[in-house]
Amino acid sequence: MNIPEGLHYSKEHEWARLEGGTVVMGITDYAQGELHDIVYVELPKTGTTVKQMGKLLVLETMKAVADVFSPASGEVIAVNERLLKEPQLINTAPYGDGWLVKLKATNAGELKSLMDAAAYQKFIAK
């Protein structure tokens, strides 16, 4: 199980990385493993505003549909359009090429309410 240090993790299995005032986010390795083969991604439009832990997008597998929630409040400034043709990148590289959305954070301090890598490891071990 890959749980990189330096990221923030939600109880809904999203990760977030702060880069200046931008939050890059995706789903965790644990989440992609639970979902199995992701076949479709419904990405939000750029300019969409979202509150922390508000529904942001939808992932589909052959057997399930999963909502993905925003780890921070902000405005969507970029989406990973590569996922429209290659949704499997979420399975193969959830922390790299499989990132989902970039947000212009309205309150980057919200990330402090999320878990660090050690806390997330304990959370998923339950």
N, C-alpha and C positions, 0 to 999 in steps of 0.2 A: 504494500500500500504506500503510495507516494503522497507525502504531506510536507510540502516545502516550508521551510522556515521563512519568516518575513512577510507572510500573507495573513489576511484576516479571514476567518471562517464563520459561516452562519450555521445555525441548527438545521437549516433546510438544505445544507450541503453546497452552498455557493462559496466561492473564494473571491477575495478582492485584494488588489494591489494598488497603493497610492503612488502615482507618478506626478509630482507637482500638485496641481489642483484637479488632476484627472484620475478617476477610479477605473481601472481595467478589471473586468470580472468575468467569471466563468463558473462551471460546476466542478466539483472536486473529483479526484480519481475514484474515491469511494462511490460517489453518485453515479458516475458513468458506468462503473462496474455493476451497480445494482440495476441500472436501466438496460444494460446490454447494448445491442446494436442500435444506435440512433440513426434513423432513416430520414428525418425531416426536422427542420428548425423553422419556427415562425418568429422571425426577428422583429423588434419594434422599429418604427420609423425614426430617423434622426429628428431631433427637436421634441420628441416625446419627453414629458416630465414625469417623474415617478418619486414616490416617497419611499423611505427606507422600509424594506420588506414588503413593498407593494409588488403585485404581479407584473413581471417585465416581459416575459416571452414564454413560448411553449416548445417543448421537445417531444418528438414522437418516436416510438419504437414500433416494432411489429406487433407488440402486445399491449402497449400502454401509452398514455399521454401524460406528460409531467409539466407542471407549471414551474417556472424559474422566477425567483424573487430578487429584487434589487438589494444589494448589501448596503446601499447608501442612497440618500435623496439626491436628486440632481436631474440634469437634462442629458438625454442620449445624444452624444456628439459623433459617435462612430459605431457601426455594427460590422461584424466579421462576415462580409458578403460571400467570402470563400465557402462558408458553411452551407450556403444554398445549394452548391453543387457537390460539396464534400462534407456532409454532416458527420461522417465517420471520424473526422479530425477531433471531434469532442471525445471520442473513445480512445484514440491513439495518442493524443497530445493535449489533455485537458488544461494544462497550465501553460502551453505554448501556442501552437497554431490553432488550437481549439478554443481560444478565448471567444467570448460571446459579444460583449458590449463595452464601450468606453463611455463613461459619464463625466460630465462637468459637475463636480460635487458642489452642492449648496452648503453642506456642512460636513466636511471631511472628518470632524471629530466624532461623528456617528460610528465610524469604524472601530472606535475604542470599545463599543458595546459588543463587538464580535469576539470570537475566540482566537487565540494564537494557536500555533501548530500543536503544542503539547496538550492544550485543553481540548482541541478538536480530536486528537488521537484518543484521549480518554473518553470523549463523548461517543465516538463510533465504536469503542470497545464494549460499550454497555450491552 
